[in-house]
């Protein structure tokens, strides 16, 4: 047995010297020290040995195991050090005396609008929250009163992942989690990126940004919703903006509305951005459905609230006169660099 251990030790050292990558060292560790490794297999022969032999063989095998673990660790460190040195030596040389470029990046108009809105709602007592872009079916649909096979799901053109999760189609997917996190009374906004499998045109994109807002307390009414929407729009555009409120169906609000803004690009005359209607759908909103409150553990007989989903992308189009929504994702620096940085 002692001779077998020595041969195994020599064989291990030879193979370890040939290892040039971390993957090779890991494979060698598994081959010798894994559950079915060569060193581990030596211990299985102890069942046929006497008590004295078991003690001696076990001692030598454990010594070999610690020896192999130490050498593998040293080898891995050597490989990492060599890789770093190779990376440093191959790096592009630079001259520290050369002046740096003065080009300063700029925020996209969507980011500028989002930050402005965050300041506005923060001043009105709203908490700013963030939420994942990948959500489960319950968060995106069921918690919002949209059960499986509900017709409203057909309007979302959802991107489903192989594990059953989805790329969130609306920022409303965060409602249930945030309601449960804070409970009533509650004021919160949560901006985020949304995804829908849509045909792109001047006013539609597969990737766009929204800002969800909810307010829950006792005796909240539609009047509160209208006040906050008008306050927000007047602050963003720094002037009075013509809006209209029309009925709209959303399973998670009752009653539901569509808040449209008079197109600021064409002044209401009609253009591709507003589909020649003179109006641009900006903010679906309404009173939170009692079922949605119940699923978040809130008593709808005691509390009411409103919710709105503000289209940040479309709001940026109106504020900065961007005629085509596709410009935001184009990567065109000539276009995007026109906006100031802060």
Secondary structure, DSSP 8 states (H G I E B T S, - for coil): -HHHHHHHHHHHHHHHHH--SHHHHHHHHHHHHSTT-HHHHHHHGGGGS-HHHHHHHHHHHHHHHHHHHHHHHHHHHHHHHHHHHHHHHHS----TTS----------HHHHHHHHHHHHHHHTT-EE----SEE-HHHHTGGGT--TT-GGGGGT---B-TTS-EE-SSGGGGHHHHHHHH-SSEEEEEEEEEE-----BTTB-SEEEEEEEEEEETT--HHHHHHHHHHHHHHHHSS---EEEEE---TTEEEEEEEEEE-TTTTTS--GGGTTSSEEEEEEEEEE-HHHHHHTT--TTT-EEEEEEEEHHHHHHHHHT---GGGGGS--HHHHTTS---
